[in-house]
Amino acid sequence: MNYYQRIQKAIDFIEDHLDQAITIELCAKEACMSISGFYRMFLSVVGYNAKEYIRMRRLTAAYYDLLQTEEGVLSAAIKYEYNSADSFTRAFKKQFGMLPSKVKSVTSQHGINEFARLNIMEKYFETGNKELEEKYPDIKVIKELDDMKVACFTYYGKDPEHHAFETMKKWANDNDVYFHDVSYRIFGYNHPDPSNVDDSQEIYGYEVCVTISDEQFLRLNDVPADFVTGTYDEVKRRILSGGKYAVMSVRRDDTGDIGSNIIAAWKRFVLWIGESKYLWGGSQYLEEHLGFSEKDNHIGCVDLYISIKEAPKDINSEKIKEVMPACRVAIFRSDGADSEIIAHECWKKALSFANENHLDDKICKIYQYNKGFDNRPPFFHIIMITLPEEFDEINCRSADSVLFDVFPGGAYMATYTSLEHLKETWMLMEKWRKETKTKPAKHQWVEEWYLENWSFPYKKIKVLYPIP
């Protein structure tokens, strides 16, 4: 149960007991929180503290009782837990600008400062696809998760979660921050993101983050901009980007283990997003750890957050089936830890070769492919240029930087896009494949880039998705 659902349970409890004695202790118990944690979280999520919410909801309920029934002022005061008619009248007039005895004489209720019941799920979560919601009732879409300032520590090696948590826990306790205090939020995630789930991998990085105050944030140094994996010498600061997220709660099994259930949940997310209107977003994937013992050991569940976004409306959705014939190609490849650098190197080699050998850009085509959207280094980038039949591979210029081979071609579903929307287009192609139940083909996916005189800027990009 995530924080929003916990606060909603407390709100539902309040609404069911507006005309009865309500204590913050009972509300906190309903939300499975400590009293101090409940105070902070309720204010953060609702925008009012719990006592304010109760007071304004009771006054609004009293207003409609006075308007729609024959109930008197004293009766309403007693019903909604006021000590006297005078104290009730003062509070009522402050909220509505009128005496409770004058409610029925008001000719119009327009502009009345009523305070409606709050539905956290409607306020913070998106709904609409009833079929998908029924099929995946455990996955909710948060409209907007706020940016969060956090302190973080990463460990890279075997069993990185344990090492990262122990170091982060020590730092937190030394700074009077405690994981079991629910006013703090505890997040963790793999380095790199678990977009390609692999439960056989033994060595990887794991980062643990805890939300902190502005003052604590300013005392820490930034996470290095070029960080990929490794171990920090000390705790750093980071801002976890907000945005639209899908969230799912994962519980422990009967033995207390939760790791296998987390892996299964990530795989379930993959199925869900393939059927939804969303695409993978660009923000950090998150595992929020809920439920800690007094010694700050994690004993509860985990909420998984995946960054999502809706497909841009200006992507050309028209798809055309075409068959690419086998052809002779010049192949250029670059490898390295930085995907942007190797892409630049590969393009430089390919375009230099085309210009030096006077290839006709109206006849020869240029294709590229790379590691895809897996952000785990090392990376590779490959560019192929189709060659005319009369091309002399032996005596051509810059032959030492190129491999000559035959590209086998095959059947493809093609659509046009831009570099800005290239990633989304590939995602939409995969969604199309699942929706049409097209079997994936094994031959190489490629992008055809249209250049003029072998130079940028490009004119357009064609995405070629392999099909049987």
C-alpha positions as CSV (number, residue, x, y, z in Angstrom):
1,M,0.0,0.0,0.0
2,N,1.7,3.3,-1.1
3,Y,1.6,6.6,0.8
4,Y,-1.3,7.9,-1.2
5,Q,-3.4,4.9,-0.4
6,R,-2.5,5.1,3.3
7,I,-3.7,8.7,3.4
8,Q,-6.8,7.8,1.5
9,K,-7.6,5.2,4.1
10,A,-7.3,7.8,6.8
11,I,-9.5,10.2,4.9
12,D,-12.2,7.5,4.4
13,F,-12.0,6.8,8.2
14,I,-12.5,10.6,8.9
15,E,-15.5,10.8,6.5
16,D,-17.1,7.8,8.2
17,H,-16.8,9.4,11.6
18,L,-17.4,13.1,11.0
19,D,-20.2,13.0,13.6
20,Q,-18.2,11.0,16.1
21,A,-15.0,11.6,18.2
22,I,-11.9,11.5,15.9
23,T,-8.4,11.4,17.3
24,I,-5.2,11.8,15.3
25,E,-4.0,8.6,16.9
26,L,-6.9,6.7,15.3
27,C,-6.3,8.3,11.9
28,A,-2.6,7.4,12.1
29,K,-3.4,3.8,13.1
30,E,-5.7,3.6,10.1
31,A,-2.9,4.8,7.8
32,C,-0.4,2.4,9.4
33,M,1.9,5.3,10.4
34,S,3.3,6.8,13.5
35,I,1.5,10.0,14.7
36,S,4.4,12.3,13.8
37,G,4.8,10.7,10.4
38,F,1.1,10.8,9.8
39,Y,1.0,14.6,10.6
40,R,3.8,15.3,8.1
41,M,2.6,13.0,5.3
42,F,-1.1,14.1,5.5
43,L,0.0,17.7,5.2
44,S,2.3,16.9,2.3
45,V,-0.3,14.9,0.3
46,V,-3.5,16.8,1.2
47,G,-2.2,20.4,1.6
48,Y,-3.9,20.8,5.0
49,N,-3.1,19.3,8.3
50,A,-5.4,16.5,9.5
51,K,-7.1,18.7,12.2
52,E,-7.8,21.4,9.6
53,Y,-9.3,18.8,7.2
54,I,-11.5,17.4,9.9
55,R,-12.7,20.9,11.0
56,M,-13.5,22.1,7.4
57,R,-15.3,18.8,6.5
58,R,-17.4,18.9,9.6
59,L,-18.4,22.5,9.0
60,T,-19.3,21.7,5.4
61,A,-21.4,18.7,6.5
62,A,-23.1,21.0,9.1
63,Y,-23.8,23.6,6.4
64,Y,-25.8,21.1,4.3
65,D,-27.5,19.6,7.4
66,L,-28.8,23.1,8.3
67,L,-29.7,23.8,4.6
68,Q,-31.5,20.6,3.8
69,T,-33.0,19.5,7.2
70,E,-34.8,21.0,10.1
71,E,-31.8,20.5,12.4
72,G,-31.0,23.5,14.7
73,V,-27.7,25.2,15.4
74,L,-27.2,23.7,18.8
75,S,-28.0,20.2,17.5
76,A,-25.5,20.6,14.6
77,A,-22.8,21.9,17.1
78,I,-23.2,18.9,19.3
79,K,-23.4,16.5,16.3
80,Y,-20.0,17.7,14.9
81,E,-18.1,17.7,18.2
82,Y,-18.2,21.4,19.2
83,N,-18.3,22.3,22.9
84,S,-20.9,25.0,22.6
85,A,-23.2,26.7,20.1
86,D,-21.0,29.8,20.4
87,S,-17.8,28.1,19.4
88,F,-19.6,26.4,16.5
89,T,-21.1,29.7,15.3
90,R,-17.7,31.5,15.4
91,A,-16.1,28.7,13.3
92,F,-19.0,28.5,10.9
93,K,-19.1,32.3,10.3
94,K,-15.3,32.3,9.7
95,Q,-15.6,29.6,7.0
96,F,-18.8,30.7,5.3
97,G,-19.1,34.4,6.1
98,M,-22.6,34.0,7.6
99,L,-24.3,32.8,10.8
100,P,-25.5,29.2,10.8
101,S,-29.0,30.5,11.6
102,K,-29.1,32.4,8.3
103,V,-28.3,29.4,6.0
104,K,-31.8,28.9,4.8
105,S,-32.3,32.6,4.0
106,V,-29.5,32.6,1.5
107,T,-31.0,32.7,-2.0
108,S,-28.1,31.1,-3.8
109,Q,-25.4,28.7,-2.7
110,H,-23.1,29.9,-5.5
111,G,-19.7,31.0,-4.1
112,I,-20.2,29.2,-0.7
113,N,-16.8,28.3,0.7
114,E,-17.6,24.6,1.0
115,F,-14.8,22.1,1.5
116,A,-15.5,18.9,-0.5
117,R,-14.4,15.4,0.4
118,L,-11.0,14.7,-1.0
119,N,-10.4,11.6,-3.1
120,I,-6.6,11.2,-3.3
121,M,-6.8,8.6,-6.0
122,E,-8.7,11.0,-8.3
123,K,-6.5,13.9,-7.4
124,Y,-3.2,12.1,-8.0
125,F,-3.9,9.1,-10.2
126,E,-5.1,8.8,-13.8
127,T,-8.0,6.6,-14.7
128,G,-9.9,5.9,-17.9
129,N,-9.0,2.6,-19.5
130,K,-11.5,0.4,-17.6
131,E,-10.4,-2.8,-19.4
132,L,-6.7,-2.3,-18.6
133,E,-7.5,-1.3,-15.0
134,E,-9.4,-4.5,-14.5
135,K,-6.7,-6.6,-16.1
136,Y,-3.9,-4.8,-14.1
137,P,-5.6,-3.6,-10.9
138,D,-2.3,-3.6,-9.0
139,I,-0.8,-0.9,-11.4
140,K,-1.7,2.8,-10.9
141,V,-0.7,5.9,-12.8
142,I,0.4,8.9,-10.8
143,K,-0.3,12.1,-12.7
144,E,2.7,14.0,-11.4
145,L,5.4,12.9,-9.0
146,D,7.2,16.0,-7.6
147,D,11.0,16.3,-7.8
148,M,12.7,15.1,-4.6
149,K,15.9,16.2,-3.0
150,V,17.8,13.2,-1.7
151,A,21.0,12.1,-0.1
152,C,22.4,9.0,-1.9
153,F,25.1,6.3,-1.8
154,T,26.0,3.7,-4.3
155,Y,27.8,0.4,-3.9
156,Y,29.0,-1.6,-6.9
157,G,29.7,-5.3,-6.5
158,K,28.1,-8.5,-5.1
159,D,25.1,-8.0,-2.9
160,P,25.2,-4.2,-3.5
161,E,21.7,-3.5,-1.8
162,H,23.0,-4.6,1.6
163,H,26.2,-2.6,1.4
164,A,24.4,0.5,0.1
165,F,21.7,0.3,2.7
166,E,24.2,-0.1,5.6
167,T,26.3,2.8,4.6
168,M,23.3,5.1,3.9
169,K,21.7,4.0,7.2
170,K,24.8,5.0,9.2
171,W,24.9,8.4,7.5
172,A,21.2,8.9,8.1
173,N,21.4,8.1,11.8
174,D,24.4,10.3,12.3
175,N,22.3,13.2,10.8
176,D,19.2,12.4,12.9
177,V,17.4,10.9,9.9
178,Y,15.7,7.6,10.6
179,F,14.2,5.2,8.0
180,H,11.4,4.1,10.3
181,D,10.2,7.8,10.4
182,V,7.7,7.8,7.6
183,S,8.2,11.5,7.0
184,Y,11.3,10.4,5.1
185,R,11.0,8.4,1.9
186,I,13.6,5.7,1.1
187,F,14.3,4.8,-2.5
188,G,16.7,2.4,-4.2
189,Y,17.5,1.4,-7.8
190,N,19.9,-0.5,-9.8
191,H,22.8,1.0,-11.8
192,P,21.8,0.7,-14.6
193,D,18.0,0.7,-14.6
194,P,16.3,-2.7,-14.7
195,S,14.8,-2.1,-18.1
196,N,16.2,-5.5,-19.2
197,V,15.6,-7.7,-16.2
198,D,18.3,-10.2,-15.6
199,D,18.0,-12.2,-12.4
200,S,21.2,-14.1,-13.1
201,Q,23.5,-11.1,-12.9
202,E,25.6,-11.2,-9.7
203,I,27.6,-8.0,-9.9
204,Y,25.9,-4.7,-10.5
205,G,25.5,-1.3,-8.8
206,Y,22.7,-0.3,-6.3
207,E,22.0,3.2,-5.1
208,V,20.0,4.1,-1.9
209,C,18.4,7.5,-1.5
210,V,16.6,9.2,1.4
211,T,14.6,12.4,1.0
212,I,16.2,15.3,3.0
213,S,15.6,18.9,4.0
214,D,16.9,21.8,2.0
215,E,19.4,22.5,4.7
216,Q,20.8,19.0,4.6
217,F,20.8,19.0,0.8
218,L,23.0,22.1,0.7
219,R,25.6,20.5,2.9
220,L,26.3,17.7,0.4
221,N,28.1,17.6,-2.9
222,D,26.5,16.7,-6.2
223,V,26.6,13.3,-7.7
224,P,29.3,13.4,-10.5
225,A,27.7,14.1,-13.8
226,D,29.6,11.3,-15.6
227,F,28.7,8.7,-13.0
228,V,27.8,5.3,-14.4
229,T,28.7,2.7,-11.8
230,G,31.1,2.6,-8.9
231,T,31.3,3.2,-5.2
232,Y,31.1,6.7,-3.8
233,D,33.8,7.8,-1.3
234,E,31.0,9.5,0.6
235,V,27.3,10.3,0.5
236,K,26.3,12.7,-2.2
237,R,23.2,14.7,-3.1
238,R,20.9,14.1,-6.1
239,I,17.5,15.4,-7.3
240,L,15.2,12.6,-8.3
241,S,13.2,13.9,-11.3
242,G,9.5,13.9,-11.0
243,G,6.9,13.4,-13.7
244,K,4.3,10.8,-14.7
245,Y,4.9,7.4,-13.1
246,A,3.2,4.0,-13.0
247,V,3.4,2.4,-9.5
248,M,2.9,-1.1,-8.2
249,S,3.3,-2.5,-4.7
250,V,5.3,-5.7,-4.1
251,R,4.9,-7.8,-1.0
252,R,7.2,-10.4,0.6
253,D,6.5,-14.1,0.1
254,D,5.8,-16.5,3.0
255,T,9.6,-16.9,3.6
256,G,10.1,-13.1,3.8
257,D,11.9,-12.9,0.5
258,I,10.9,-10.0,-1.8
259,G,13.6,-10.1,-4.6
260,S,11.9,-12.7,-6.8
261,N,8.6,-10.8,-6.5
262,I,10.3,-7.5,-7.6
263,I,11.8,-9.2,-10.7
264,A,8.3,-10.6,-11.5
265,A,6.8,-7.1,-11.0
266,W,9.2,-5.5,-13.4
267,K,8.3,-8.1,-16.1
268,R,4.6,-7.4,-15.4
269,F,5.3,-3.7,-16.0
270,V,6.7,-4.6,-19.4
271,L,3.4,-6.4,-20.3
272,W,1.3,-3.6,-19.0
273,I,3.1,-0.8,-20.9
274,G,2.8,-2.8,-24.1
275,E,-1.0,-2.7,-23.7
276,S,-1.3,0.8,-22.4
277,K,-1.3,4.2,-24.1
278,Y,2.0,5.0,-22.4
279,L,5.7,4.7,-23.5
280,W,8.7,4.4,-21.2
281,G,9.7,7.8,-19.8
282,G,13.2,9.2,-19.4
283,S,13.3,9.6,-15.6
284,Q,14.9,7.2,-13.0
285,Y,13.1,4.0,-12.2
286,L,12.5,3.8,-8.5
287,E,12.0,1.2,-5.7
288,E,10.5,2.8,-2.7
289,H,11.1,0.8,0.5
290,L,8.2,0.9,2.9
291,G,8.0,-0.4,6.5
292,F,11.1,-0.3,8.7
293,S,11.8,-1.7,12.1
294,E,12.9,0.5,15.1
295,K,16.5,-0.4,14.1
296,D,15.8,0.8,10.5
297,N,15.8,-2.7,9.0
298,H,13.5,-3.0,6.0
299,I,10.7,-5.5,6.9
300,G,7.9,-4.2,4.7
301,C,6.9,-4.0,1.1
302,V,8.4,-2.2,-1.9
303,D,6.6,0.2,-4.3
304,L,8.0,0.1,-7.8
305,Y,7.8,3.3,-9.9
306,I,8.4,3.4,-13.6
307,S,8.7,6.6,-15.5
308,I,6.2,6.8,-18.4
309,K,4.9,9.3,-20.9
310,E,2.2,9.5,-23.5
311,A,3.2,9.1,-27.2
312,P,3.7,12.5,-28.9
313,K,0.8,13.3,-31.1
314,D,2.9,14.5,-34.0
315,I,4.5,11.1,-34.7
316,N,3.5,9.8,-38.1
317,S,1.6,6.6,-37.4
318,E,1.3,5.5,-41.0
319,K,3.2,2.2,-41.5
320,I,4.1,0.6,-44.9
321,K,5.3,-2.9,-45.4
322,E,8.4,-3.2,-47.6
323,V,11.0,-5.8,-48.5
324,M,14.6,-4.8,-48.6
325,P,16.7,-6.8,-51.1
326,A,20.1,-8.2,-50.2
327,C,22.9,-5.7,-51.1
328,R,26.6,-5.2,-50.8
329,V,27.4,-2.7,-48.1
330,A,30.4,-0.8,-46.5
331,I,30.2,-1.3,-42.7
332,F,31.6,1.1,-40.2
333,R,31.7,0.4,-36.4
334,S,32.7,2.2,-33.3
335,D,32.7,0.8,-29.7
336,G,33.1,2.5,-26.3
337,A,31.7,3.6,-23.0
338,D,30.1,6.8,-24.2
339,S,27.3,6.2,-26.7
340,E,27.3,9.8,-28.1
341,I,31.1,9.9,-28.7
342,I,31.1,6.5,-30.6
343,A,28.1,7.6,-32.7
344,H,29.9,10.7,-33.7
345,E,33.1,8.7,-34.6
346,C,31.1,6.2,-36.6
347,W,29.3,8.9,-38.6
348,K,32.5,10.7,-39.2
349,K,34.2,7.6,-40.7
350,A,31.2,6.7,-42.8
351,L,30.6,10.1,-44.3
352,S,34.3,10.6,-45.0
353,F,34.4,7.3,-46.9
354,A,31.3,8.3,-48.9
355,N,32.8,11.7,-49.9
356,E,36.3,10.4,-50.6
357,N,34.9,7.7,-52.9
358,H,32.4,10.0,-54.6
359,L,29.4,7.8,-53.8
360,D,26.1,9.1,-55.2
361,D,23.8,10.0,-52.3
362,K,20.8,9.7,-54.7
363,I,21.6,6.0,-55.3
364,C,23.4,4.8,-52.2
365,K,21.4,4.4,-49.0
366,I,22.7,4.8,-45.5
367,Y,21.5,2.7,-42.6
368,Q,22.4,2.6,-38.9
369,Y,21.8,0.5,-35.9
370,N,23.3,0.4,-32.4
371,K,22.9,-1.3,-29.0
372,G,19.4,0.1,-28.8
373,F,18.0,1.7,-25.7
374,D,19.9,-0.4,-23.1
375,N,21.9,2.1,-21.2
376,R,24.5,-0.4,-19.9
377,P,28.0,0.2,-21.4
378,P,29.9,-0.8,-23.4
379,F,28.1,0.5,-26.5
380,F,28.5,0.0,-30.2
381,H,27.3,2.0,-33.2
382,I,27.2,0.6,-36.8
383,I,26.6,2.4,-40.0
384,M,26.1,0.7,-43.4
385,I,26.3,2.4,-46.8
386,T,24.9,0.4,-49.8
387,L,27.3,0.2,-52.7
388,P,26.7,0.3,-56.5
389,E,27.5,-2.9,-58.5
390,E,30.5,-1.3,-60.2
391,F,32.1,-0.2,-56.9
392,D,35.8,-1.3,-56.6
393,E,36.3,-2.5,-53.1
394,I,40.0,-3.3,-53.6
395,N,41.1,0.0,-54.9
396,C,38.8,2.3,-53.0
397,R,40.0,5.0,-50.6
398,S,40.0,4.5,-46.8
399,A,39.6,0.8,-47.3
400,D,41.4,0.1,-44.0
401,S,38.5,1.7,-41.9
402,V,35.7,-0.3,-43.5
403,L,34.4,-3.8,-43.7
404,F,32.7,-5.0,-46.9
405,D,29.9,-7.5,-46.5
406,V,26.4,-8.4,-47.7
407,F,23.4,-7.0,-45.9
408,P,20.8,-9.8,-46.2
409,G,17.7,-7.5,-46.1
410,G,14.3,-8.9,-45.4
411,A,10.7,-7.9,-44.7
412,Y,10.1,-4.7,-42.7
413,M,7.3,-2.5,-41.4
414,A,8.4,1.0,-42.1
415,T,7.4,4.5,-40.8
416,Y,9.0,7.9,-40.9
417,T,10.0,9.9,-37.8
418,S,12.4,12.6,-36.5
419,L,15.5,12.3,-34.3
420,E,13.5,13.9,-31.5
421,H,10.9,11.2,-31.5
422,L,13.1,8.3,-32.6
423,K,12.9,6.4,-29.3
424,E,9.2,6.8,-29.1
425,T,8.7,5.6,-32.7
426,W,10.6,2.3,-31.9
427,M,8.4,1.9,-28.8
428,L,5.3,2.4,-30.8
429,M,6.5,-0.1,-33.4
430,E,6.8,-2.7,-30.6
431,K,3.4,-1.8,-29.3
432,W,2.0,-2.2,-32.9
433,R,3.7,-5.6,-33.1
434,K,2.0,-6.8,-29.8
435,E,-1.4,-5.3,-30.8
436,T,-1.3,-7.0,-34.2
437,K,0.2,-10.2,-32.7
438,T,2.9,-10.1,-35.3
439,K,5.7,-12.5,-34.5
440,P,9.1,-10.9,-34.1
441,A,11.6,-11.5,-36.9
442,K,15.3,-12.3,-36.3
443,H,16.9,-10.2,-39.0
444,Q,18.5,-6.9,-38.2
445,W,16.4,-3.8,-37.3
446,V,17.7,-0.6,-39.0
447,E,17.1,3.1,-39.5
448,E,17.5,4.6,-42.9
449,W,18.9,8.2,-42.7
450,Y,18.2,10.6,-45.5
451,L,21.1,13.0,-46.0
452,E,21.9,15.5,-48.8
453,N,25.5,15.5,-50.2
454,W,26.5,13.2,-47.3
455,S,26.2,15.9,-44.7
456,F,23.9,16.9,-41.9
457,P,21.3,18.1,-41.0
458,Y,19.4,15.0,-42.0
459,K,16.2,15.3,-44.1
460,K,14.2,12.5,-42.5
461,I,14.6,9.1,-40.8
462,K,12.8,5.9,-41.7
463,V,12.4,3.3,-39.0
464,L,12.5,-0.3,-40.3
465,Y,11.0,-2.8,-38.0
466,P,11.8,-6.5,-38.9
467,I,8.8,-8.7,-39.6
468,P,8.4,-12.3,-40.9
